[in-house]
Structure formats: C-alpha cells, structure tokens
Amino acid sequence: MYCKNCGEKLNEGVNFCFNCGFKSGEGQGYCDRCGVKVNGATCSNCGNVIESYNENLKKDDYNNKNYYSNNDQSYYNSYNNQNYNPNYVTRRQKSKVAAGVLGILVGGLGIHRFYLGYVGIGILQIVVTILTCGAGSLWGFIEGILILCGTTITTDADGVPLSDN
C-alpha cells in the first residue's frame, strides 16, 4: 500500500505515513496501489480506480482551511500560522530523562528501549540479562547514563529527536 498524499510505500499495519503524516487511506494525488502520481480518476500505471477523486481539488487547495469545515466554521491551527489538517498525525517527542532513568533503574529488562520504540533490542537485552544471570543488565545501566549525557541514543525508533524534559 502507498500513501495517497505523497506516494511513499507504507509498511503493513501502520496507521499513518511516516513521510508526510497523513492517515493511511487519506489524501489525494497518488495511487494507493502503486504509488504513482495520478491526474485523473484512474491510475495510468496500474489501472486502479481512484475512489473519491475530485477534479476541482488541487494539491495547493487540499490544506485550505475552507475545505475542512464544521457548521460553516473553518478549523484553523494558529501554530506556525498553518491550516488545521485532520488527516495529519503528529508524533510526540519522548523524554530523554525518562529513557535515561528507565535505563539506569531497569535497563537489564530493556524497558528504556521499549519506551523509545526499539522493540528488537529491548527483547535482546532481556535475553542477554537472563542468559548471563543478571550480568547483562550492566548494558542497560550504561546505556541509561549515555542517554542522559546525550552521546548515543538521541532519537526514538521513528527518528523523532528526544526532548530534554
């Protein structure tokens, strides 16, 4: 499946596009089957029929505050003076302090890695801690200190920078 807003390939099971932030299945301009830019109600590459294609809706007008209205009042977001878009999904920053403290206190269980979205490494830390009868928990403890210092892990699994809070 591809994002209808930007044409990026979507991973299976995701609810939004990591590239543009639109909910999966929302947007207009690209084929959701092959990711090619479309200029009509049918994809010229794969023949997919684009549902709810609107000839009058241009890409520049898609985020127009008059397009999304409720009771004739437009939604408007004052942040950076941009128009509100209900299809955009924001990703909240994770706390560097929380990740570091989790690493120091329960690092052997990989909880700080799960918190940051690194599930595979979190599971690996649990396995190493069990196989080494607890000595592997030193790995998580050291990572917790390094996270607090800001030298190693500076982003979560989605690439969003950690906040200093």
N, C-alpha and C positions, 0 to 999 in steps of 0.2 A: 504494500500500500504506500502511496505517496501523498505528501501534503498538497491539498488543493490550493493553498495560498502561495507557497514558494517552490513546490516541485521536489523537495527533499524526500529521500526514502525514509519511511517511518519504520522503526523497529516494531516487531509484533507485540501487541498488548499495551502500547503506550497510548496515553490519552491526549497528548499534545505534541506538537512539533518542537524539537529542541532548537531548531534553527530560527523559526520566526515566532514561536509561542502560541500559534493558533491551535484550537482544539482539533483533534483528528476528525476529518469529515467536514470541517467548516472551511470556508474560503472559496475563492473563485479565481480562475486564471490558469490552473494546471490540472492535467488529468490525474485522477487518483489511482488509476491502474498502471500507467507507465511513466508519469512524471513530466510529460512534455507539455509545453505552454499551448493552450488552446485558444482559438479565436472564434469559436462557434459552439453550437450545441453538441457537436460530435468531435471527438479527438481524431485528428488527421493521421496520427501514427498507429493507433491500435483499434480505432473504430468505436471506442467506448462512448456511450451516450452520456453527456454531462447533464445530470439532473439539476433542475432549478437554475439553468443558465439564463442570465439576464443580459440582453444586448445593451441596455442603457447603463449598466453598471460597469464603469471603468475602474481600473485599479486605483487611480487617484481619488475616485469618489467613494471607494469601499469603506474608508475610515471616516467619511464625512459624518459630522455629528447629526445631520438630518436623516441619515439612513437608519439609525437605531433610535427609535422614538417610542415613548410610552405615554399615552394620554396627551399626545401632541407636545410633550416636553422632551427636549433632547437631553440625553445623558452627556455630560461633559466632565472631563477629568482635568483639574487645574494643575496637576503635576506636569511640569515642563511644558505647560500650555498645549498639551496634546489632547486629541479627541478620545473619549472613552470607547473602548472596543471590547464588547462582552466575550469575544472569542479568544482574547489574549490571556494566557495563563502565565502569571509571574512566578518566579522561583525565589523563595525566601532564603536569605543567607543563613548559613549555620554559624554558630558561635565558636570561635577559636578557643575561648576559655572553657566552654563546656566540653569540647572534644579533648582538650588537654587534660582537664581534671578527670574525665572518664578514662583516659589512657593511663593516668597515674594510679587511679584507685582500682579499676577493674580491667586493666589493659590485657591481662592474660586471657580474658574471655572475648577480646576483640570488640567490646561494646563501642569504643570510640570509632572503630572502622564501620560498624553497622550504622552508627549515628551519621557518619559522613557519606554513607551510601556504598562503601566498598565492601560488599557482602562476601565476595570470594576470599579476600584477605582476612576478613573477620572470622570466617569459618576455618581458614588455615591457622590462624592464631589459636583458636580453641583446640584444634587437633595437636598443634605443637605443644601447647601447655599440658595437655593430657598425656602425650607420649613422653614428655620429659619430666613427668611427675611434678609439675608446677614451675620448673626452672625456666620454661619458655615464657612465663609471664613477665620476665625481665624485658623482653622485646616490646611489649605494650607499654611498660613503665617508661622506657627510654623514649618511645615514640610520643608519649604524652608530654614529656619535657620538651622534646624537639618541636612539637606543635605549638606549645606555649611560647617558645623562643621565636617561632615563625621561620624556621630554617628548612623544614622538609615539606610537610603537607600544608599547602596554602589554599587549596581549593577542595570542594567536595567532589563526588563522583560525576556530577553534571558539569563540572568546570566553573561553578559559581565560587567566587573568592569568599574565604571565611571572613566573618566580621570580627572586629576586635572586642565586641561585647561579651 
